[in-house]
């Protein structure tokens, strides 16, 4: 088995992940895919090819998914997370070594999990910084980092039973690295392999041998903690939509994205119908119309409307098809359904509860968004514990995304209407944020600019490489 082996669970989810990613990315991504069903696919003529190209161009993509995602992230981070970083404050400014702060990275993790139901966090440390105190490492520029891996890059893993618990013994991550020529740049593929060998954590990097075409170890090292002791576990954690185990969860945004694509297909049919039947057709009748006059008009051409006046004996009739109402009504219905699906991400779940739980003020503790936030918080607590181990830092670390929004008494209908208005562009985001402040979803003292800056800094993330299938 080669290092580029992709587990069946990952293969099974790739189509769903791509659909949601494309739906979030917007019109260019969905129109560049194969989501719009062609007419007469068996007809390979230039005429039919041109017709299908025009269908794609005319179709309108109503990006409800792309508008819903940042709204969900904004609700999740309406209050600043509770963060404890004794001696590790630099993480707030730069968590991954590229300048992305810890909270902004957490926003990206929530975004990723909402899109794919999965992400991963790896805590890494430069080998030259082993055994240094926090102050010494800071002066030398050695810092543990927290790296985010989207679902598409986590291609393989293995767990083994050790005592009463399952222990992660293998993780394979697909990455890209830059290969520079004198003036040229090429992005190549490598695989980072995390192993637990005889109870000791070892990391390997595999790169392709250009001569043999096989994947071979390029680098091997055994990271140690801040006291130069070997790590006894792999400092990697999965993040899921349901829980943080290794199995990929169902993407929370999938149903919304799937419906969004169905709306796009309706739009393609609707726009083609309007183009084909919505334009007026001139029909000439009368006993004085003969073959000679018909031939003359076909040769010389006959214009309609302000371009020219066409004169012909007999009657002249203007035909025009009636509007296609069925498609239009179905598109409106799908917009309503999309708003409802978006609202359900933060609405109360329907799990059976005891009488005591039902009486609790926390009515939506099992909402999709609150579960995702709890899972992300748990993952960061584990990651920060490993960071402290690497850095030889003392004190208790913590990271908790507030889910107080789940204690709000939601009016599902109003929330659906508000989301629909934002998605359709009829309600400015600023007004929606004001509504969220009013019901406690966003901190009352947070300005629009602060919300906008946080959302833009997080942004929808995608895989660093989109050719996992090719590697498989």
C-alpha positions as CSV (number, residue, x, y, z in Angstrom):
1,X,0.0,0.0,0.0
2,X,1.4,3.4,-1.0
3,X,1.4,6.5,1.2
4,X,-1.1,8.2,-1.1
5,X,-3.8,5.6,-0.3
6,X,-7.2,7.3,0.4
7,X,-9.6,5.7,2.8
8,X,-13.0,4.6,1.5
9,X,-14.7,7.0,4.0
10,X,-12.9,9.9,2.4
11,X,-13.7,8.8,-1.1
12,X,-17.4,8.5,-0.2
13,X,-17.5,12.1,1.0
14,X,-15.5,13.8,-1.7
15,X,-18.5,14.6,-3.9
16,X,-20.5,16.1,-1.1
17,X,-17.6,18.2,0.1
18,X,-17.0,19.5,-3.4
19,X,-20.7,20.3,-3.9
20,X,-20.8,22.4,-0.6
21,X,-17.5,24.1,-1.4
22,X,-18.7,25.1,-4.9
23,X,-22.1,26.2,-3.6
24,X,-20.3,28.5,-1.0
25,X,-17.8,29.7,-3.6
26,X,-20.6,31.1,-5.8
27,X,-21.6,31.4,-9.4
28,X,-18.3,30.9,-11.1
29,X,-17.7,27.6,-9.3
30,X,-21.1,26.1,-9.8
31,X,-21.3,27.2,-13.5
32,X,-17.8,25.8,-14.1
33,X,-18.9,22.4,-12.8
34,X,-21.3,19.9,-14.2
35,X,-24.3,20.8,-12.0
36,X,-26.5,22.2,-14.8
37,X,-28.0,19.1,-16.6
38,X,-27.5,19.4,-20.4
39,X,-30.4,19.0,-22.8
40,X,-30.0,16.2,-25.4
41,X,-26.7,14.9,-23.9
42,X,-26.5,12.3,-26.7
43,X,-26.5,15.1,-29.4
44,X,-22.8,16.0,-30.0
45,X,-23.5,18.6,-32.7
46,X,-22.1,22.1,-32.5
47,X,-25.6,23.4,-32.4
48,X,-26.5,21.4,-29.3
49,X,-23.2,22.2,-27.7
50,X,-23.8,26.0,-28.2
51,X,-27.3,25.6,-26.8
52,X,-26.0,24.1,-23.6
53,X,-23.3,26.7,-23.2
54,X,-25.9,29.4,-23.5
55,X,-28.1,27.6,-20.9
56,X,-25.2,27.8,-18.4
57,X,-24.6,31.5,-19.2
58,X,-28.2,32.4,-18.8
59,X,-28.8,30.5,-15.5
60,X,-28.7,32.6,-12.3
61,X,-27.1,31.3,-9.2
62,X,-28.9,32.5,-6.0
63,X,-26.1,32.0,-3.5
64,X,-28.0,31.3,-0.4
65,X,-25.3,28.9,0.9
66,X,-22.5,31.4,0.5
67,X,-24.6,34.0,2.4
68,X,-25.6,31.7,5.1
69,X,-22.1,30.4,6.0
70,X,-20.6,33.8,7.2
71,X,-23.9,34.5,9.0
72,X,-23.5,31.2,11.0
73,X,-19.9,32.0,11.8
74,X,-20.9,35.5,12.9
75,X,-23.5,34.1,15.2
76,X,-21.0,31.6,16.7
77,X,-18.4,34.4,17.4
78,X,-20.9,37.0,18.4
79,X,-19.1,36.9,21.7
80,X,-15.3,36.7,22.1
81,X,-14.2,33.2,23.0
82,X,-12.9,32.6,26.5
83,X,-9.2,32.1,26.0
84,X,-6.5,31.3,28.6
85,X,-2.9,31.2,27.3
86,X,-0.4,31.5,30.2
87,X,2.9,32.3,28.6
88,X,1.5,31.7,25.1
89,X,-0.1,35.0,24.2
90,X,1.6,35.1,20.9
91,X,-1.0,32.6,19.6
92,X,-3.6,35.3,19.6
93,X,-1.5,37.2,17.0
94,X,0.0,34.2,15.1
95,X,-1.2,30.7,15.7
96,X,0.0,28.9,12.6
97,X,3.2,30.8,11.7
98,X,1.6,32.7,8.8
99,X,0.1,35.5,10.9
100,X,-3.4,34.0,11.5
101,X,-4.5,34.6,15.1
102,X,-6.0,31.8,17.2
103,X,-9.5,33.2,17.2
104,X,-9.5,33.9,13.4
105,X,-8.2,30.3,12.9
106,X,-11.0,29.0,15.0
107,X,-13.5,30.9,12.9
108,X,-12.0,29.1,9.8
109,X,-12.4,25.8,11.6
110,X,-16.1,26.4,12.3
111,X,-16.5,27.4,8.7
112,X,-14.8,24.2,7.5
113,X,-16.8,22.0,9.8
114,X,-20.1,23.6,8.7
115,X,-19.1,22.9,5.0
116,X,-17.6,19.4,5.3
117,X,-18.4,18.2,8.8
118,X,-14.7,17.7,9.4
119,X,-11.3,19.3,9.9
120,X,-8.1,18.6,11.8
121,X,-5.7,20.4,14.0
122,X,-2.0,19.5,14.2
123,X,0.4,21.0,16.8
124,X,3.9,21.2,15.4
125,X,7.2,22.5,16.6
126,X,10.6,23.3,14.9
127,X,13.1,20.6,15.8
128,X,15.8,23.2,16.7
129,X,13.7,24.5,19.6
130,X,13.7,21.4,21.8
131,X,14.6,21.7,25.4
132,X,14.3,25.5,25.5
133,X,12.3,27.5,28.0
134,X,9.5,29.7,26.8
135,X,11.7,32.8,27.1
136,X,14.6,31.2,25.3
137,X,12.4,29.8,22.5
138,X,10.7,33.2,22.1
139,X,14.1,34.9,21.7
140,X,15.3,32.3,19.2
141,X,12.1,32.4,17.2
142,X,11.0,28.9,18.0
143,X,7.3,28.5,18.6
144,X,4.8,25.7,18.6
145,X,2.2,26.3,15.9
146,X,-1.4,25.0,15.4
147,X,-2.0,24.0,11.8
148,X,-5.5,23.6,10.3
149,X,-6.1,20.8,7.8
150,X,-9.3,20.8,5.8
151,X,-11.2,17.5,5.4
152,X,-9.9,16.9,1.9
153,X,-6.3,16.7,3.1
154,X,-6.8,14.1,5.8
155,X,-6.7,11.0,3.6
156,X,-5.8,8.2,6.0
157,X,-5.6,7.2,9.7
158,X,-5.6,4.3,12.0
159,X,-6.5,3.7,15.6
160,X,-5.5,0.8,17.9
161,X,-6.9,-0.4,21.1
162,X,-4.6,0.3,24.1
163,X,-6.1,-0.8,27.3
164,X,-9.7,0.6,27.5
165,X,-9.3,3.3,24.9
166,X,-8.6,3.7,21.2
167,X,-5.3,5.4,20.5
168,X,-4.5,7.2,17.2
169,X,-1.4,5.5,15.7
170,X,-1.3,6.8,12.2
171,X,-2.5,10.0,10.3
172,X,-1.6,10.8,6.7
173,X,-2.0,14.4,5.6
174,X,-1.8,15.5,2.0
175,X,0.1,18.9,1.5
176,X,1.5,21.1,-1.1
177,X,5.1,22.5,-1.0
178,X,6.7,25.2,-3.2
179,X,9.5,24.1,-5.5
180,X,11.3,27.2,-6.8
181,X,13.5,27.5,-9.9
182,X,15.5,30.6,-10.5
183,X,12.4,32.6,-11.4
184,X,9.7,29.9,-11.6
185,X,7.4,28.4,-8.9
186,X,5.8,25.0,-9.0
187,X,3.5,23.6,-6.3
188,X,4.2,19.9,-5.7
189,X,2.6,17.3,-3.5
190,X,4.0,15.8,-0.3
191,X,2.5,13.6,2.4
192,X,3.1,14.2,6.1
193,X,2.8,11.0,8.0
194,X,2.3,11.0,11.8
195,X,3.0,7.7,13.5
196,X,3.1,6.3,17.0
197,X,5.9,3.7,16.9
198,X,6.4,1.7,20.1
199,X,4.7,4.5,22.1
200,X,6.7,7.3,20.6
201,X,5.6,10.0,18.2
202,X,7.5,10.1,14.9
203,X,6.8,12.4,11.9
204,X,7.8,11.6,8.3
205,X,7.5,13.6,5.1
206,X,7.2,11.7,1.8
207,X,8.0,13.2,-1.6
208,X,7.9,11.7,-5.0
209,X,11.2,10.4,-6.5
210,X,11.3,12.0,-10.0
211,X,13.4,9.1,-11.3
212,X,11.3,6.1,-10.1
213,X,7.9,7.9,-9.6
214,X,7.6,6.3,-6.2
215,X,6.9,8.0,-2.9
216,X,9.9,7.9,-0.6
217,X,10.7,9.3,2.9
218,X,12.2,12.8,2.5
219,X,12.5,13.7,6.2
220,X,12.1,11.8,9.4
221,X,12.2,13.1,13.0
222,X,10.9,12.4,16.4
223,X,9.5,15.5,18.1
224,X,10.1,15.9,21.8
225,X,8.4,18.1,24.4
226,X,9.8,21.1,26.3
227,X,11.7,18.9,28.6
228,X,13.3,16.9,25.8
229,X,11.0,13.9,26.5
230,X,9.4,12.0,23.6
231,X,5.8,12.6,22.9
232,X,3.6,9.6,23.8
233,X,0.7,10.5,21.6
234,X,0.2,12.1,18.1
235,X,-0.6,15.8,18.7
236,X,-3.4,15.8,16.1
237,X,-7.2,16.0,16.7
238,X,-10.1,15.6,14.4
239,X,-12.9,18.1,14.6
240,X,-16.4,17.0,13.5
241,X,-19.9,18.2,13.2
242,X,-21.3,15.5,15.5
243,X,-18.3,14.5,17.6
244,X,-14.5,14.6,17.3
245,X,-13.9,10.9,16.4
246,X,-12.1,9.8,13.3
247,X,-15.2,9.1,11.2
248,X,-16.2,11.8,8.8
249,X,-19.6,13.4,9.8
250,X,-22.3,14.6,7.5
251,X,-21.7,18.2,6.3
252,X,-24.2,20.5,8.1
253,X,-24.6,22.7,5.0
254,X,-25.1,19.8,2.5
255,X,-28.9,19.9,2.4
256,X,-28.9,23.7,1.9
257,X,-26.2,23.4,-0.8
258,X,-28.0,20.6,-2.6
259,X,-31.2,22.6,-2.6
260,X,-29.3,25.6,-3.9
261,X,-28.0,23.6,-6.8
262,X,-31.5,22.4,-7.5
263,X,-32.6,26.0,-7.6
264,X,-29.8,26.7,-10.1
265,X,-31.1,23.9,-12.4
266,X,-34.6,25.4,-12.2
267,X,-33.1,28.7,-13.2
268,X,-31.4,27.2,-16.2
269,X,-34.7,25.8,-17.4
270,X,-36.6,28.9,-16.6
271,X,-34.2,31.3,-18.4
272,X,-34.0,29.1,-21.5
273,X,-37.8,28.9,-21.6
274,X,-38.0,32.7,-21.4
275,X,-35.5,33.1,-24.1
276,X,-37.1,30.5,-26.4
277,X,-40.7,31.3,-25.9
278,X,-40.8,34.8,-24.3
279,X,-39.8,36.7,-27.5
280,X,-42.5,37.8,-29.8
281,X,-42.9,36.0,-33.1
282,X,-44.4,37.8,-36.2
283,X,-46.9,35.8,-38.2
284,X,-48.0,37.0,-41.6
285,X,-51.3,35.8,-43.1
286,X,-53.5,36.7,-46.0
287,X,-54.5,35.6,-49.5
288,X,-52.2,38.1,-51.1
289,X,-49.0,36.5,-49.6
290,X,-47.5,34.4,-52.4
291,X,-44.3,32.5,-52.8
292,X,-42.6,35.3,-54.7
293,X,-43.2,37.7,-51.8
294,X,-42.0,35.1,-49.3
295,X,-38.8,34.5,-51.2
296,X,-38.2,38.3,-51.4
297,X,-38.6,38.8,-47.7
298,X,-36.3,35.8,-46.9
299,X,-33.7,37.3,-49.3
300,X,-33.9,41.0,-48.2
301,X,-34.8,40.3,-44.5
302,X,-37.6,41.9,-42.6
303,X,-37.2,43.8,-39.4
304,X,-39.6,44.2,-36.6
305,X,-40.1,47.2,-34.3
306,X,-38.1,50.4,-34.3
307,X,-35.4,49.0,-36.6
308,X,-37.5,49.2,-39.7
309,X,-41.1,48.9,-40.9
310,X,-42.1,45.8,-42.7
311,X,-45.1,46.3,-45.1
312,X,-46.9,43.3,-46.5
313,X,-50.4,42.6,-47.7
314,X,-52.7,40.5,-45.6
315,X,-53.0,40.3,-41.9
316,X,-50.1,40.7,-39.5
317,X,-50.2,38.9,-36.1
318,X,-47.9,39.1,-33.1
319,X,-47.6,35.8,-31.2
320,X,-46.1,35.5,-27.8
321,X,-46.1,32.5,-25.3
322,X,-47.5,32.9,-21.9
323,X,-45.1,33.1,-18.9
324,X,-44.0,29.7,-17.6
325,X,-45.4,30.0,-14.0
326,X,-44.6,26.5,-12.8
327,X,-40.9,27.0,-12.8
328,X,-41.1,30.4,-11.3
329,X,-43.3,29.2,-8.5
330,X,-41.0,26.2,-7.8
331,X,-38.0,28.6,-7.6
332,X,-39.8,30.7,-5.0
333,X,-40.6,27.6,-3.1
334,X,-37.0,26.5,-3.0
335,X,-36.0,29.9,-1.7
336,X,-38.4,29.5,1.2
337,X,-37.0,26.0,1.9
338,X,-33.4,27.3,1.8
339,X,-34.3,30.0,4.4
340,X,-35.8,27.3,6.6
341,X,-32.8,25.0,6.3
342,X,-30.4,27.9,7.2
343,X,-32.5,28.8,10.3
344,X,-32.5,25.2,11.5
345,X,-28.7,25.3,11.9
346,X,-29.3,27.4,15.0
347,X,-32.8,26.3,15.9
348,X,-33.6,23.8,18.7
349,X,-33.0,20.2,18.0
350,X,-35.8,17.6,18.5
351,X,-33.9,15.2,20.7
352,X,-36.0,13.5,23.5
353,X,-35.3,15.2,26.8
354,X,-36.3,14.7,30.4
355,X,-38.7,16.9,32.2
356,X,-35.8,18.6,34.0
357,X,-34.0,19.3,30.7
358,X,-37.2,20.6,29.1
359,X,-37.6,23.0,31.9
360,X,-34.0,24.3,31.5
361,X,-33.5,27.8,30.1
362,X,-31.1,26.4,27.5
363,X,-33.6,25.4,24.9
364,X,-31.3,24.9,22.0
365,X,-28.2,23.3,23.5
366,X,-28.4,20.5,20.8
367,X,-28.6,22.9,17.8
368,X,-26.2,22.1,14.9
369,X,-24.2,25.3,15.4
370,X,-23.8,24.9,19.2
371,X,-22.6,21.3,18.7
372,X,-20.1,22.4,16.1
373,X,-18.9,25.2,18.5
374,X,-18.5,22.7,21.4
375,X,-16.5,20.3,19.2
376,X,-14.2,23.1,18.0
377,X,-13.7,24.2,21.6
378,X,-12.8,20.7,22.7
379,X,-10.3,20.3,19.8
380,X,-8.6,23.6,20.7
381,X,-8.3,22.6,24.4
382,X,-6.4,19.5,23.3
383,X,-4.3,21.5,20.9
384,X,-3.4,24.1,23.5
385,X,-2.4,21.4,25.9
386,X,0.1,20.0,23.3
387,X,1.3,23.6,22.6
388,X,2.1,24.0,26.3
389,X,3.8,20.6,26.4
390,X,6.0,21.6,23.4
391,X,6.8,25.0,24.9
392,X,7.4,23.8,28.4
393,X,4.8,26.4,29.6
394,X,3.0,26.1,32.9
395,X,-0.5,27.1,33.8
396,X,-3.9,26.0,32.7
397,X,-4.9,26.7,29.1
398,X,-8.5,27.0,27.8
399,X,-10.5,27.9,24.7
400,X,-14.2,28.0,24.8
401,X,-16.5,29.4,22.1
402,X,-19.6,30.8,23.8
403,X,-22.9,29.1,22.9
404,X,-25.0,31.5,24.9
405,X,-26.9,32.1,21.6
406,X,-28.4,28.7,22.2
407,X,-30.2,30.1,25.2
408,X,-32.2,32.6,23.2
409,X,-35.8,31.9,22.5
410,X,-35.8,31.8,18.7
411,X,-38.7,32.6,16.6
412,X,-38.0,30.1,13.8
413,X,-40.3,31.9,11.4
414,X,-38.8,35.3,11.9
415,X,-35.3,33.9,11.7
416,X,-36.1,32.1,8.5
417,X,-37.6,35.3,7.0
418,X,-34.5,37.3,8.1
419,X,-32.1,34.8,6.6
420,X,-34.1,34.7,3.4
421,X,-34.0,38.4,3.1
422,X,-30.2,38.5,3.6
423,X,-29.7,35.6,1.1
424,X,-31.8,37.4,-1.5
425,X,-30.0,40.7,-1.0
426,X,-33.2,42.4,0.2
427,X,-32.0,42.9,3.8
428,X,-28.5,44.4,4.4
429,X,-26.3,42.4,6.6
430,X,-26.0,45.3,9.0
431,X,-29.7,45.2,9.7
432,X,-29.5,41.4,10.2
433,X,-26.7,41.9,12.7
434,X,-28.8,44.5,14.5
435,X,-31.6,41.9,14.7
436,X,-29.0,39.4,16.1
437,X,-27.9,41.9,18.7
438,X,-31.5,42.5,19.7
439,X,-32.1,38.9,20.4
440,X,-28.7,38.3,22.0
441,X,-27.0,36.4,19.2
442,X,-24.3,39.0,18.8
443,X,-22.7,41.0,21.6
444,X,-24.5,44.3,22.0
445,X,-21.2,46.3,22.1
446,X,-19.8,44.8,18.9
447,X,-19.8,47.2,15.9
448,X,-20.6,46.3,12.3
449,X,-17.0,47.0,11.3
450,X,-15.7,44.6,14.0
451,X,-18.1,41.9,12.8
452,X,-17.2,42.4,9.2
453,X,-13.4,42.4,10.0
454,X,-13.8,39.1,11.9
455,X,-15.8,37.4,9.1
456,X,-13.5,38.6,6.4
457,X,-10.5,37.4,8.4
458,X,-12.0,34.0,8.8
459,X,-13.5,33.6,5.3
460,X,-14.7,30.3,3.8
461,X,-11.7,28.0,3.6
462,X,-11.1,25.3,1.1
463,X,-8.6,22.6,0.5
464,X,-5.0,23.5,-0.3
465,X,-5.2,21.0,-3.1
466,X,-8.3,19.9,-4.9
467,X,-6.9,16.9,-6.7
468,X,-7.3,14.2,-4.0
469,X,-8.9,11.9,-6.6
470,X,-5.8,12.1,-8.8
471,X,-3.6,11.0,-5.9
472,X,-6.0,8.1,-5.2
